[in-house]
Amino acid sequence: MALFYRGVIISALLVLSVTAVTAEADDSDDGVTVETIEEEDYQSPQVDSKNVYLAEHFDDVAAFKKKWVKSEAKKQGVDENIAKYDGKWEIQSPSRRILKNDLGLVLTTEAKHAAISALLDKPFEFKDKPLIVQYEVTMQEGQNCGGAYIKLLSRGVNTKADLKQFHDQTPYTIMFGPDKCGNDNKLHFIFRHKNPKNGTIEEKHSKKPTQRLDDIYKDKEPHLYTLIVRPDNTFTILVDNKEANAGSLLEDFTPPVNPPEEIDDPDDRKPDDWDEREKIVDPTATKPADWDEDAPAQIPDPNAVKPDSWLDDEPETIPDPTARKPDDWDEDMDGEWEAPLVDNPRCAAAAGCGPWRPPSIPNPAYKGPWRAPLIANPNYRGRWSPRRVPNPHYFRDDHPFRMTPIHAVGFELWSMSPSLLFDNIIVTDDEQVAAEWAKQTYAIKRAKITSDSRTWWGRALRATGHRPGLWALYALYCAAPVAAYVLYLYLWARAQVSFCRESLAERALQYAGAHPWVYGVVIVGAFLLVGLVAYCCCVPSTDTDSITKKTDAVVEDDPHSEGDGQEVDASGEGEAEEVEEEEKGEGKEESKKSKAELEGNGEEEKTSPVDTEGAGDGQRKRKPRKE
């Protein structure tokens, strides 16, 4: 038995050695060398403040408390019990610590309005330099329904007293960032454009991103969002330094910046004698005299002949001659007994039984109901449309980049998922400064995550982040080879004791005992088989997002509001407004269409929703607003 225990120890060492070899092989995948980032390597980022309007890394709690202000306002138009911005903000380390001493701003509560903001170091004027806004978001528990976007507040929010009144109606110049509810994933870029003709302000929504963004809401990793708006009216949106959207402020926004030069005349009416019928019934046509509308579509075949073997007097079914009345049949209770019917055996040998009828065929004289033919309408004038007239509200703005100056930034959110972490915000007019800021922050985190995921164990951890049930598979991965080897050793030990009763398996074990390399083959084979299954299962699954509809219902104090970090001022409502429109009749829509186009961008009324794609319990839309 001593040999048995030695074998167990050897098997464990074999498993550990093969695991180490596998990890080393994974580290060298694709010939890519990844520098291992130690926690001690991280330091708070520093950039030249000359071209920086705000640089916030959240690592200095004291400085953060002095700069950032929690909103004390109330959301308008909702129940008093939930109107207050009472969401909790704290400075915390990430729940999955990547870098030592790296802190972030965390929204710890869910289903509460939360808003927090800070003044820029100096206002940003839209003149001859680009605007670059960049920040990180980590959805530490994923995201079911809620926003994580940032608002760049317009001129007029100039003091900390103004920041205390930050709410959903506070004027902003740009809103940028991710937003999700159910299966509706968005990456907002909205800017508020001022009508140069009448001074009204209207939201302009960018087109949809060109790449899928599903993973950023569920992988629980930090992601970098960058918005670049240039004086030539072009914009670029980057996610993790990869282009997700790009275009022109003049061409790729809805509603467009400039209204049409001409519109349908709302006062024009279709003349009463306008005939839009291209074809009409021939008024001179008459039904032919030989047209029989009563003729049937089918008639009996006059050429059909009854087969000679047809048995007219034989029924198709007869009482079963072999049936017998049950002994317990009571005619007083059950009625007169009748044998069940069976197919007539004489009909099987004949062409048929019963009365013979000729088959039906199509009636050659059948023409159906008569209808007059259609002819070209001599009075046809085509489809009517109102005449085009100059748009009285037309204007031409060739420089939409010249937006309202920015004086502050803030988060005003409503989220159904807690633990949203924001980090490393920078507002600058130099793309190189933003790139250097990301190099000192996000790039280090990404390198550390990549380094960790290069090992087999790192891949397993990432996979179980999406599918925790894989822990059982990983346990099997490690236990199966050891268990198999121990079993073989146990049987081999028994074979040594009972040498006289040798079976085929026992002789095989004896051979393996004399040639230990056989056990190595068994161990490695089992290890590779289970490892292949585990590796294939490491591909993240596509989870169906739970669709949680936002609500203004009263909720209890959130259990996540208590934490180890420093509580700071904040709260907000980050979700894009939900607007449900009742369907109008087609006639009513057409009657209003001309008037809506005439009004263009100059009316005080709100335009129709831009983004009508929804998910979950109903359409979820953000409606462009005019002021």
Secondary structure, 3 states (H helix, E strand, C coil): CHHHHHHHHHHHHHHHHHHHHHHHHHHCHHHCCCCCCCHHHCCCCCCCHHHEEEEECCCCHHHHHHHEEECCCECCCCCCCCCECCCCEEEECCCCCCCCCCCEEEECCCCCEEEEEEEEEEEECCCCCCEEEEEEEEECCCCCEEECCEEEEECCCCCHHHHCCCCCCCCEEEEEEEEEECCEEEEEEEEEEECCCCCCEEEEEECCCCCCCCHHHCCCCEEEEEEEECCCCEEEEEECCEEEEEEECCCCEECCCCCCCEEECCCCCCCCCCCCCCEEECCCCCCCCCCCCCCCCEEECCCCCCCCCCECCCCCEEECCCCCCCCCCCHHHHCCCCCCEEECHHHHHCCCECCCCCCEEECCCCCCCCCCCEEECCCCCCCCCCCEEECCCCCCCCCCCCCCCEEEEEEEEEECCCCEEEEEEEEECCHHHHHHHHHHCHHHHHHHHHHHHCCHHHHHHHHHHHCCCHHHHHHHHHHHHHHHHHHHHHHHHHHHHCCCCCCHHHHHHHHHHHCCHHHHHHHHHHHHHHHHHHHHHCCCCCCCCCCCCCCCCCCCCCHHHCCCCEEECCCECCCCCCCCCCCCCHHHHHHHHHHHHHHCCCCCCCCCCCCCCCECCECCCCCCCEC
